[in-house]
Amino acid sequence: MKTYTRIPLEVEALFSREGRLRPIRVHFGGKAFAVEKILSVTHRCPQVVACVAPVEYTLQIEGVHKKIYYEGDTGTWFSVRESTG
């Protein structure tokens, strides 16, 4: 059976003049990873963890596509990790 865990993230982000939130660097595991490209931005909740109306960012980081989420109501960033157990 697969289980999923919500992983809190520290994210450096900028607000554009138009009010758009743009992540530029993700901190995880004691390292900082530059966001090379924002591939998509959608309002979507991952069905496998509890969350409140987050924005899903699909990013390219070190050539790999990653999904991170921003919950505006709580001001928190997170990712989702799958594990088997």
C-alpha positions in Angstrom: 0.0 0.0 0.0 1.3 3.4 -0.9 1.3 6.3 1.6 2.0 9.9 1.1 3.6 12.5 3.3 3.3 16.3 3.1 6.9 17.7 3.2 7.3 21.3 4.4 9.6 23.4 2.2 11.3 26.7 2.6 10.9 28.7 -0.7 12.4 32.0 -1.8 9.8 33.7 -4.0 9.1 37.1 -5.6 5.9 38.9 -6.1 5.7 40.5 -9.6 4.2 44.0 -10.1 1.1 42.2 -11.3 0.8 40.3 -8.0 2.0 36.9 -9.3 4.0 34.8 -6.9 7.1 33.3 -8.5 9.3 30.7 -6.7 13.0 31.3 -7.4 14.8 28.9 -5.0 13.7 25.9 -3.0 15.6 24.9 0.2 15.5 21.2 1.2 17.8 18.9 3.0 20.3 21.7 3.9 20.7 22.7 0.2 19.3 25.4 -2.0 18.0 24.5 -5.5 17.5 27.2 -8.1 14.2 27.1 -10.1 15.3 26.9 -13.7 11.9 27.2 -15.2 8.2 27.4 -14.1 6.4 24.9 -16.4 2.8 25.4 -15.1 0.8 27.1 -12.4 -2.6 25.7 -11.5 -5.1 25.7 -8.6 -5.0 22.1 -7.7 -5.0 20.1 -4.4 -3.1 16.8 -4.3 -5.7 14.2 -3.4 -3.3 12.3 -1.2 -2.6 14.8 1.6 -4.7 17.3 3.5 -4.4 20.9 2.3 -6.4 24.1 1.8 -6.9 25.3 -1.8 -3.2 25.4 -2.7 -1.6 26.6 -6.0 0.4 23.8 -7.7 3.7 24.9 -9.3 5.4 22.5 -11.7 9.0 23.5 -11.8 12.2 22.4 -13.5 15.0 22.1 -11.0 18.3 20.6 -12.1 16.7 19.3 -15.2 13.9 17.4 -13.3 10.3 18.3 -13.2 9.1 18.8 -9.6 5.7 19.8 -8.1 5.5 22.1 -5.1 2.4 23.7 -3.6 1.7 27.0 -1.9 -1.2 27.4 0.5 -2.2 31.0 0.6 -4.5 30.6 3.7 -1.6 29.3 5.8 1.3 30.9 3.9 3.1 27.6 3.7 5.0 25.7 0.9 5.1 22.0 0.7 5.7 19.0 -1.5 4.4 15.5 -1.4 6.5 12.4 -1.0 5.3 8.9 -1.9 6.5 5.9 0.1 5.5 2.3 0.2 4.6 0.6 3.5 
